[in-house]
């Protein structure tokens, strides 16, 4: 009996180890987060071209249409916004490396980054960094415990529609929610008391580019009304700075019904309307021969 149990344990252990080895050697399944790598590939493929870059988190991925801007301006436009949880620092050097002096940058970080430019969600960023394509593309190396990659392969993140790998178009816009019934925006709070303009500018090197323009994120009406005093103070600071900005904070306030879900995810119809003002600004103030700045 003891010999039988011993053989059973050895056999089970061998089988389990074999399965773990096979899993460890298999590639990580592509999910919604993996689409960020595809966006960076689009950027790399257009490195030498004159282009317009839309940079931020999901408020950009879901809230601006690079395809629409490209059609209107005839300039290659790439949407690099996807998930605020990645933060905006980890791949900043890669984007800057693929950016030419004449490129136009529309920079629209979420409110999290005004409070803390170094913001990121550990689990979300790690999921991106476990993608070997991302590491090769950005020339980075990260050391994670063996079990981290193994866990990611065994317990894949769910991919409910519209949060799937194939959620973007050829310009990098998230389009998988277009035509779907909105689920309702999630409420959230904002804390802008720690905003420091000097640190903000130093952290995000895009801002020092002559053709970078700041765009405030799409903000729910109830959030704006609750934090109006903080927003008003921030607006004054930005207005008195030398930053180029498209319009006011209040001009980016939308009713909750205009969001698909989450904090910043606009529905496609509202996104198209919002994109129009970006197009108007670019064609009027950021043409190849003119940059007036702070024209609102």
N, C-alpha and C positions, 0 to 999 in steps of 0.2 A: 504493500500500500504506500509506504514511504517512498519507494523507488518510483512508483507511478506518479505520485504528486511532484516529485523532483523533476521528472521528465516533462510533466505538464507545465511546470513553472518555467523550465528552460525553453521549451517550445514557445510558450506565450511571450517570454521575454525576447526571444529571437524574432518572432513575428512583429512585436511592437517596435523593436529597434529598426527592423527593415522598413516598416511603414514610415517611421520618423525620418529615416534617411531619404526615402523617396520624396517625402513632403519637403524636406529641407533643400533638396536639389531642384525642386520644381519652381517655376517662376511665380511671383506673387500675382494674384488675380487683379486685373485692372478694375478700378471702381471710380466713383465720382471724383475723388481726389486726384486720381491718375490723369484726369483730363487737364490738370494744370501743366503736366509735362508736355502734353500735346500743344498747349498754348506757347510754351517756351520753344518748342520745335518750330512753330510757325514764325516766331520772332527770329530765330537763328537763320531760317531759310530766307528771310527778308532783311538780313543784317545790312547789306550794302545798298538797299533801296531807301529813298526818302519815304518817311512814314509818319503816321500818327499813332501814338501809343496811349491806351486807356489803362491806367494803373490804379489799383485799389483792391478791396476784397470783393465779396459777393455783391455788394451794392453796385459795383461796376459791372461785374459779370452778368448780373440780372437787370441792371438799371441803365445801361447804355448800349447802343447798337453800333458796333464797329462797321458792320455791313452797311448800315444806313449812311454812316459818315463817309465811307469809302465811295459809295455811289454818288453822293452829293459833291464831294471834293475831288474825286478822281485820284486820291492819294491812298496808297496802301494803309489800311487801318487795322490794328490788332488789339483785341480785348484781352488784357492780361489780368483782369480781376476774376477771382474765383472763390476764395474762402479766406475770411479774415483770420481764421484760426491758424493759417500758415504764418501769420505775421507778414511784414513787408520788408524785412531785413535780410532773411536767409538767401534770397535769390536776387537781391538788389544789384550786386556786382555783375551778375550775369546779364541782367537787363541793360545796365550802363555800358557794358562791353559791346552789346549789340546795338547801341544807340549812336547815331551820328549827330554832329553839332546842329544840323538843320532840322532834325526831327522835332515834331510837336508832341508834347507830353501833356495829357489831361490827367491830373493827379487828384484822385477823389477818395481819400481814406475815410474809413468809418470813424465815428466819434471816439471809439476805443483808443485810436492812435493819436488823437489830440491830447488825451489824458496821459497816455503812456505809449510813446513811439515804439518801444521795444515789445509791445504786446504780442503774444502768440498763445495758442492753446497747445500744451505739450503733446497730447495724444494725436491731435490733428497734424501738427508739424512732423511728428515722428512717423506717421503713416506715409507722408510724402517722402521723407528721408529714407524710408525702407525700400523705396522704389529705386532700383539700380540705374534705371534710365535717367532719373533725376540727378543722381550723384555723378554719373558720367557726363551729363550735359552741363552741369554747373561746376564740374571739376572739384567736387567736394568729397570728403571722406568722413563717415560717421561710424563710430564704434558702438554697436548695440549688443546687449547680451544675446546669446544664441536663441534663448526662448522668445525674445521679442519678435524676431522674424518668423519663427516657427508658429507663434501664436497668431500672427497676422495672416499666415497661410491657412491655418486650421480654422480659425474663426474669422472668416472674411466679413468685412463690413456689409451690411444690407444695402441693396441697390434698388430701393423702391422708386418707381417713376415719380418725379422727373430726375431723381438723383442717381443717374446712371453714367457710365463712362462715355457713352456716345451722346452726351447732352449738349455739345457745342456745334456751331457751324464752322465754316472754313476761316472765319475771322476771329473765332474764339468766343463769340457771344453764346451765353447759355440760352438755348431755345426749346429745350425739352418740355417746358411748362406751357408753351404757347398753345392755346386752344383748350387747355385743361381748366377745370373749375377751380377758382381760388379757394384755398383752405383757410384763409384768414391770417392776418398779421399777428405776430407775437409782441406783446408789450415789453418794454425794457426801460431802464433808467440810464441817465447820462450824468457824468461827473466831470466838469470841465475846470474845476478849481485849480488843478495842478498844471494847466496848460502853460507851457513856456515856449514862446515863439522862437527864441534863439536855439533851443535844443531841438525843436521841431524841424527847423531848417537844416541844422547840422546832421540830423539823423537821416533825413531823406534828401539825398544828393540831387534828385531830379529837380528840386525846387530852385537850385542855383542855375539851372539851364535857362537860357534867355527865352526859349519858346516853351516854357512850362506854365501851365495855367491851373489854378486850384479850382476845384468844383466841390461844393459842399454835398454831403451824401443825402439821398432821399430820406426824409424824416417824417415819421408819422405825426399827424396833427396833435394827438393826445400827448405825445412825448414832447413836442415843441411847446405846447401850452404849459406843461408841468415844469419845464426847465427854461422858460422864456428869458428870465433874468440872466442866466448863465450864457445863453445863446447871444443875447444882446451885447454882453460884455465881450464875448469872443469876436463878434462882428466888428466892434469898434477897433479891437486890436488888429484884425486883418486889414481893415480899411486904412489904418494909419501906417501899415507896413508897406514895403516895396513889392509885395507879392502881386502877381497877376491873378485875378480871380474873375470868374464868369458872372456871378450875380450874388444875391444875398442868401442868407440862410433860409429866410421865410419863403423865398421863391422856390425852394426845394422841399417844401412841406406838402404832404399829400394826405388825403383821407385814407383811413385804414382799408377801405374797400378797394383802393388802387394797388394794394400789395397782394402778391400771390400767397406768400407765407413768410415765416421767419421775421427778422427785424427790419431788413432792408430790401427784400426781394420784390421788386415791382412786377406787376403783370405786364404782358407784352405791349398792350395798347398804350399804357401810361409811359412805358419805356420809350416808345417811338416818339411820343410828344416831347418827352424830356430831351431826347437826342437832338431834336430840331433846334433847340436853343444853343446847344453845343456847336452844331453846324453853323448857325448864324454867327456865333462868336469867332469861330475859326476862320470862316471866309472873310469876315470883316476886319479882324485885328491880327490874325496870325498867318496871313498870306506870306509866301516866300519873300516878298519885298517889304513887308510892313509888320511891325510889332509895336503897338502903341501902349499896351499894358493898362491895367486898371480901368478899362473902358467898360462901364456897366450901364 
